[in-house]
Amino acid sequence: MKPQNFLPTLFVFMLLAATPATASAQDTKFPQRNEIVTIEVNPEDDSIFKIPEVFEVFSVPAEDDGKQYFLSVGHLGMGDEVVQVLFDPIFELFIPLGNSLQEALDGLQQLQNLFKESPGTSLELSGCLAFGVPNEDREAVKVTLKKPFLSRYLEFSVQREGYIRATSVRRSELNSLASGVKFYRTFHPNE
């Protein structure tokens, strides 16, 4: 066989050999996020990091053919109680909200109610720090109401080996997520 005829034959052979591998890769059951509502928040003008933060309420298929709903509060910084530096743009913090839209709304309402408390009030929730979709590894997430100057926000923090990983969500962002879920529910009443 001449060398110039060998390359097209090799290419066709490799293409045919790869077809079953790619076909079987499509059968894997990697959980997909079903977006319900997403909010992208651009950083303040005086922020050192100009990376927008994304907050989302979504569902993933559950093992019992149902759905599980989660709140993504975005990527966490790393530091202490005073200074947080964006550290990990890959992993997100997921808060489980339940197995129905009503349970998701109840979970968001619990967070909204925290804004009515005095600054420093906190509650502990279960959460998951993972890439892409939540997994079964849960850890304690402390949610604390902070009120510096004229703003109010909830800080979601995870304590790890002497340092704190945290992010924050303002009241307006949480209210927008809850409103989005309510709007979604009007079109999907059986979820």
N, C-alpha and C positions, 0 to 999 in steps of 0.2 A: 504494500500500500504506500502510495506517495505521501510525503509529509503534509502537503497542502490539502489532501483529501482526509487526512487523519483528524484534523482539528474539528471540522464540522460534525464528523461521526462521533467524536468524543463528546462534543457539546450536546448533541441529541441524546446520546446514551445517559449523560449526567442529568439532563432535564427529565427524562423518563424515570430514572432512578429516584429523583427527588420528589416526583409527584405523589407517590404514596405517603412519604414522610410529611409533606405539607398538608395532605388531606387528613391524615390522622391528627395533626396538630390542631386542626379546626374543631375536632371533637372534644378537646379538653374543656372542662367546666370551670374556667376562670371567672369568678364572680364579677359582674358588671354593675357599675353605679347607675341607677336610674335617677337622674336629676329631677328634683321637685322645684327647688328654688336656689339660685346662686346669686351672690352679691360680691362684686369686685370693688374693693376700697383702695383708692389711690393714696399713697403716703402723703403726709403733710409736706408743705414746701420746705420746711426747715429740717426735714428728716435726712439723716445721713444716707440711709438706704432708700433707693427709689423703686423698690420692688412692691407692686400692688399685692394686697392680701385678698384671699378669696375665702368666703364663708359659704357653706352650702348645707342644705338639708336634702338627703337622698335616701333611696332604698336599695337594698341588695336582696337577692333571692335567699330565702331561708331553706333549711333542709326539709322542712315539712310542707313544701310547696307554697308557703306563705311569703311574707316579706319582713325584713327588719329595717327600721328607720334609724338614721344616724345624723348627727350634727357634726360637720367638720368645722373646727374653729381655726383651721389653717396650720401654718408652720410655726414652730416654737423657737424662741430665742434661747440663749443660755447666759446665765450670770447669777446674780444674787437678788435680794429684795429691792435693790435700788436701780441697778443697771442690767439691761438685757440687750444682748447683741444677737442679731439674726445669725443663726449658726447652721441650721439644717434646712435647706430649701427642698428637701426630698420627702421627709416623713411628715405626715399630718397627724393632728390629734383629733380622734373621733370620739364622740359622746353618744352612746346608745340611747335612743328615744323611745323604743318600744316596737311592737309588732303591728300597729295600725296607725292610720293618720290621726285618730283621736288621741292615742297614747303619745304620738309625736307632738301634738299640740299641747298636751298636758305637760310634757317635759319642757317645752319652750316656755310655757306659762310659769312653771316653777322658777326658771331662770329670770323671767321678766319680774316676778314678784321680789326677787332679791334686790332689785333697784329701789324698792320701797323701804328697805331696811337702812340702818345707819351704816356709814362707811366702816369697813373693817369686818363686817358680818360675812361669814363664809359658810359654805356647805361642801360636803365631800360627795363626789360622784365617781362612778366607774368610767374608765376611759381606755382608749387603745391608741398607742402611738405606732403607726404603720405606714407603709408605702402603698399608695393607690386605693386600696380597699381595706376595711377593718378586718382584723383576724380575731382569734379567740383569746389572745393574750391581753388580759385586763389589768389595770393598775389604778391606784387611787389618784384622782384629780381633784385638787382643791380649787373651788371657785370662790373668789373673794371680791366684794364690792369695794372699789377704789374711788376716791373723790379728790383728785388733785386740782387745785385752783377751781375753775368753773365747770369742769367736765366730770362725767360719771361713766365708769366702765367696769366690766367684769373681767377679772384676771383669771385665766385658766392656767394652773401651774402643776407641774409634776416635780417632786423632789427626787433627785438622783445623786447618790454618792457625794453629798456635801455641796452640790450646786442645785440651782433651780432652773427648770426649763419652763418658759411661760409665753403666753400670748394674751391679747386682750380683745374684747368685743364691746363696742359702745352700745348704748341703749337703742339708738336709732337703727343700728344694723340688726340687732336682735328683733326689734319690732318689725322691720322689713322682712326678715325671714319668717316670722310668725304670720304676717299678713299674706306672704306668698304661699305658705302651706294652706291657709284658710281658703285662698283663691283656688288653689289646685284641688282642694277637697270638694269644691262646688261642682267641678267637672268629673270627679272620681269619687262619688259618695260611698261606693262599696269597698274602698280600700281601708 
